[in-house]
């Protein structure tokens, strides 16, 4: 377990973030960073295997920055922007396939059990951002916990409302970066299955956790997961189309194909999914879905959550709360 960051004095902690920091303290922080990185480099040069990286319970030593977002990658956050509309249209197309595809193609991730355990540990109420068709939120509600879900796709919510037990969940059609549930406060807020990666701009990436924090009860938790970027895959700007699996829907065979183009400057993967519906030897239908996913690195997430006002962050490498390793498929984040 790493020690928390050293805290500044009471007077320093109250200083405005805009006020200058002494060159001595800046040098001290740079020196401590160099020492930590140097020890890791020494271990590598000596041939030792470095310990698995984990970020447990890191506390931030001073209040969050004010809302002074000067740097914007693009202007796609506004509702009605073509990129936002493309995402909504993508899920309108995907909604009819979603549950069958998840059940047949996705490996058993353990995310349902993870988020349900968080909810059971803390009790309700619980809010899911990007609840989709209820793949994760319905099992939480079945545990007897008060649940609320929001999602920007009317088609996904329509599928959710048609499922047994959906009447236990209060649903809203809204986005995670623009929701307002008034005075309602939650013990746990989560965004499952990489929903957070639909946030492409700096503003959206700050707005979502900031709004989540504002809707948390005192001591409440905000949790989400993203994929852990694989440098060997990022080295290739494009993956050609390849089969991604097949599943049955309404007695017919659906074949799924995927290709990906990576913008390594903006850290965005443009994913194109093609779905072919076959009745015997006849291809009856073909649908195409395009989505952009922003990838995040480990310490980038820590900085982001600090700026959003969270004081304590844990990052795991899987849903069993194991440490982050180089080959971890996921980064699972819990912030308080």
C-alpha positions, -999 to 999 in steps of 0.1 A, spaced: 0 0 0 15 33 -10 17 61 16 -6 90 9 9 121 -6 24 143 20 0 170 30 9 207 28 5 229 58 -30 242 67 -22 277 54 -9 262 21 -39 240 17 -62 271 19 -42 290 -6 -60 297 -39 -49 273 -67 -42 304 -88 -16 317 -63 20 310 -71 38 281 -55 73 286 -42 102 274 -64 114 253 -35 82 233 -32 82 228 -70 118 216 -69 109 192 -40 80 177 -59 102 173 -90 129 157 -69 105 132 -53 91 123 -87 126 117 -100 134 95 -71 103 73 -76 109 70 -113 146 64 -108 139 35 -84 117 19 -110 143 23 -137 169 8 -114 148 -23 -109 144 -27 -146 181 -23 -153 190 -48 -125 167 -74 -141 142 -75 -113 106 -77 -122 89 -46 -110 59 -51 -87 25 -49 -102 13 -13 -103 -17 -4 -82 -31 29 -71 -49 22 -38 -66 49 -17 -45 78 -30 -55 109 -12 -51 143 -28 -35 170 -6 -55 201 -16 -89 212 -29 -98 208 -66 -89 234 -92 -116 259 -100 -136 255 -132 -110 271 -155 -111 248 -185 -90 267 -211 -80 238 -233 -105 221 -256 -97 193 -281 -128 200 -302 -164 213 -298 -183 180 -300 -198 182 -265 -229 202 -275 -261 183 -281 -269 182 -318 -233 181 -329 -228 155 -357 -205 134 -335 -230 133 -306 -258 125 -330 -238 97 -346 -234 81 -311 -271 83 -304 -279 70 -339 -254 41 -333 -272 29 -303 -306 33 -320 -293 7 -345 -275 -14 -319 -304 -16 -294 -321 -46 -310 -288 -66 -311 -273 -55 -278 -284 -81 -253 -279 -111 -276 -245 -98 -287 -233 -92 -251 -245 -126 -239 -229 -145 -267 -197 -126 -276 -185 -109 -245 -164 -130 -221 -176 -132 -186 -161 -100 -173 -172 -100 -137 -185 -64 -139 -221 -72 -129 -208 -89 -97 -184 -60 -90 -210 -32 -93 -236 -52 -74 -211 -58 -46 -204 -21 -43 -241 -14 -41 -247 -41 -15 -217 -28 6 -230 7 6 -267 2 3 -290 24 -19 -299 44 -36 -277 37 -67 -274 55 -100 -260 41 -132 -248 65 -159 -253 50 -194 -275 22 -181 -284 10 -216 -307 -20 -216 -301 -28 -179 -275 -55 -183 -258 -44 -150 -285 -22 -133 -313 -48 -133 -292 -74 -113 -285 -46 -88 -322 -38 -85 -330 -75 -81 -309 -74 -49 -335 -51 -34 -316 -19 -38 -332 14 -49 -319 21 -84 -320 50 -109 -306 48 -145 -299 74 -171 -291 69 -208 -291 91 -239 -306 65 -262 -344 62 -262 -341 29 -281 -319 13 -254 -342 25 -226 -372 11 -245 -355 -23 -244 -348 -18 -207 -385 -10 -199 -396 -41 -217 -377 -64 -193 -391 -81 -162 -383 -61 -131 -378 -28 -150 -406 -13 -129 -382 -13 -99 -359 12 -117 -365 49 -122 -352 57 -157 -343 90 -174 -333 98 -209 -302 120 -205 -264 120 -208 -239 115 -181 -223 149 -187 -256 169 -186 -279 153 -161 -296 169 -131 -316 149 -106 -323 177 -82 -319 169 -46 -316 132 -51 -283 118 -36 -268 84 -41 -245 61 -22 -230 47 -54 -229 61 -89 -213 40 -116 -207 39 -154 -203 3 -165 -188 -13 -196 -167 16 -208 -195 41 -211 -171 67 -198 -151 63 -230 -178 79 -251 -167 112 -235 -144 126 -261 -137 162 -250 -120 176 -219 -151 194 -209 -173 163 -210 -146 142 -192 -147 168 -164 -184 174 -164 -194 138 -159 -174 131 -127 -181 166 -114 -219 160 -118 -215 125 -103 -197 140 -72 -225 166 -69 -251 138 -68 -233 116 -42 -242 114 -6 -214 122 19 -188 95 16 -204 81 -16 -186 63 -43 -182 69 -81 -170 39 -100 -164 31 -137 -143 10 -160 -123 17 -192 -101 -6 -213 -64 -5 -205 -46 8 -236 -23 -19 -251 9 -2 -265 14 -31 -290 -21 -24 -305 -17 14 -303 14 10 -325 -9 2 -354 -31 30 -367 -57 7 -381 -70 -29 -376 -86 -43 -408 -121 -57 -406 -122 -91 -389 -149 -114 -376 -159 -105 -340 -183 -134 -333 -218 -146 -341 -250 -151 -321 -286 -160 -326 -314 -134 -326 -350 -144 -333 -339 -178 -346 -316 -162 -372 -279 -161 -373 -261 -127 -368 -225 -124 -378 -205 -95 -364 -175 -79 -380 -153 -51 -366 -126 -27 -378 -109 1 -359 -90 32 -369 -69 50 -342 -62 87 -339 -32 85 -316 -30 123 -312 -65 126 -299 -65 92 -282 -97 82 -300 -105 48 -316 -131 50 -344 -148 16 -343 -170 4 -372 -192 -27 -365 -210 -45 -393 -239 -69 -384 -252 -94 -410 -284 -112 -403 -287 -146 -421 -317 -169 -426 -300 -201 -438 -280 -192 -468 -297 -159 -474 -284 -126 -460 -316 -107 -450 -302 -76 -435 -270 -57 -428 -265 -29 -403 -235 -7 -397 -227 11 -365 -199 36 -360 -187 49 -327 -157 68 -313 -141 57 -280 -116 78 -261 -88 58 -243 -74 68 -210 -41 60 -193 -37 52 -156 -24 85 -142 -45 105 -166 -75 91 -148 -61 101 -114 -55 137 -126 -90 139 -141 -107 127 -109 -87 151 -88 -97 180 -110 -134 169 -106 -130 172 -68 -125 136 -56 -102 132 -26 -95 95 -28 -90 72 -58 -84 34 -62 -76 19 -96 -77 -19 -101 -66 -41 -130 -97 -63 -130 -131 -67 -114 -117 -89 -87 -99 -58 -74 -64 -71 -84 -35 -48 -91 -29 -31 -124 -5 -50 -146 9 -43 -181 -14 -70 -195 -45 -59 -176 -75 -57 -199 -93 -31 -178 -88 -2 -155 -115 -3 -128 -118 30 -109 -134 37 -76 -134 73 -63 -147 89 -31 
